[in-house]
Amino acid sequence: MQKISYVIPCYRSQHTVGGVVAEIAATMQTLPQYDYEVILVNDCSPDDTFGTIRGLVAADSHVVGVDLAKNFGQHAALMAGFHKCSGDIVVCLDDDGQTPADEVGKLLAKIDEGYDVVYASYDTKRQAGWRNLGSWVNSKMTEIMLGKPPELVVNSYFAARRFIVDEMLRYEHCYPYVIGLVLRSTKRICNVPVHHRAREELSLIHISEPTRRTPISYAVFCLKKKKTQIQQYFSSLTQPHTHYYITNRSNQDPTTIN
């Protein structure tokens, strides 16, 4: 029996992540050919997200909690989860309910067809227009700097074979960039359409209010952020080996992630 590892970075999601885990559990009841686990990585959220995670760990043996010692960002949180997961297929999704866990079967079916990585693509994105503009800028930057095929849509909801995750874990430097690590690991990547939901709860976006109100300003912000993110990824390839620490407080087992 194959095992699915769900890896979910969590930030300001104390009221939403429980619903995501419940939806995963209900969905896996319809996929009896798979075993599964859920790795919840608290990225040092300032609310009680890890308190919620503790409760989920206590209630369900499928759930594992990871608590980062400081806020490292989404990509580092994913890498921490990759170190903890044990599945044959790894599925990454969001903590706010926007990514439909009940449609994971579509991603898994494409994996069964022979693809190594499958990204969800959304029929209609349920977000503000200024965020769609930012997504377009991000996509173009990834095409230019990392060679992403123009037709390929990449986002936070994807499934990958175990060997892809193992290949990503060979990256032992600071500033991990998961999309870049995927693109350098395989060419067998595809999209599958799913629905995009409205957020269950609005979270704080670390952008100034004037920038959020002006689409052009937001596009410039995304351009600068993506350029910096990719530059850090490339520059870190020449940096010395870096350590950071996580603690799985569900069993008081401190772990060093290299």
Secondary structure as UniProt FT lines:
FT   STRAND          2..10
FT   TURN            14..16
FT   HELIX           17..29
FT   TURN            32..33
FT   STRAND          34..42
FT   HELIX           49..59
FT   TURN            61..62
FT   STRAND          63..68
FT   HELIX           74..84
FT   STRAND          89..92
FT   HELIX           101..103
FT   HELIX           104..113
FT   STRAND          117..122
FT   HELIX           129..146
FT   TURN            150..151
FT   STRAND          158..161
FT   HELIX           162..168
FT   TURN            169..170
FT   HELIX           178..183
FT   TURN            184..185
FT   STRAND          189..194
FT   HELIX           209..213
FT   HELIX           215..236
FT   TURN            237..238
FT   STRAND          244..248
FT   TURN            249..252
FT   STRAND          253..257
//
